Amino acid sequence: MDKTVILYSLFLLAGVFISAISQVLLKKAALKKYESKIREYLNARVIIAYTLFIATTFMSILAYRGIPLSMGPVLEATSYIYVTIFGVKIFGEKINKGKIIALVLIISGIVISVFGQ
């Protein structure tokens, strides 16, 4: 794999990570009670989260300039790992045997797909 592909891959992975952070912001906003319907959608967490989503969309567009099209969805699958870790650490969600097996399969698929070429 050449340096350009690695650089653009890291750029895409950073975008996926930021996207996972924005999902956390949206969930935190959804768990809070608001005094009006409009405040549910027009508050700092929601606005920041959607701004991050827009930014990560542009990051993905730029990343696809330097990586093969087939590699994008594989790298984007790392979001499952980030979301699971955030769920456990931030929201106190429990991780069970099924989730562990699923994460191992996802990581295995990523490794095989990226390094098995």
Buried (B, 14 or more C-beta within 10 A) or exposed (E): EEEEBEEBBEBBBEBBBBBBBBBBBBBBBEEEEEEEEEEBEEBEBBEBBBEBBEBBEEBBEEBBEBBEEEBBEBBBBBBBBBBBEBBEEEEEEEEEEEBEEEBEEBBEEBEEBBEEE
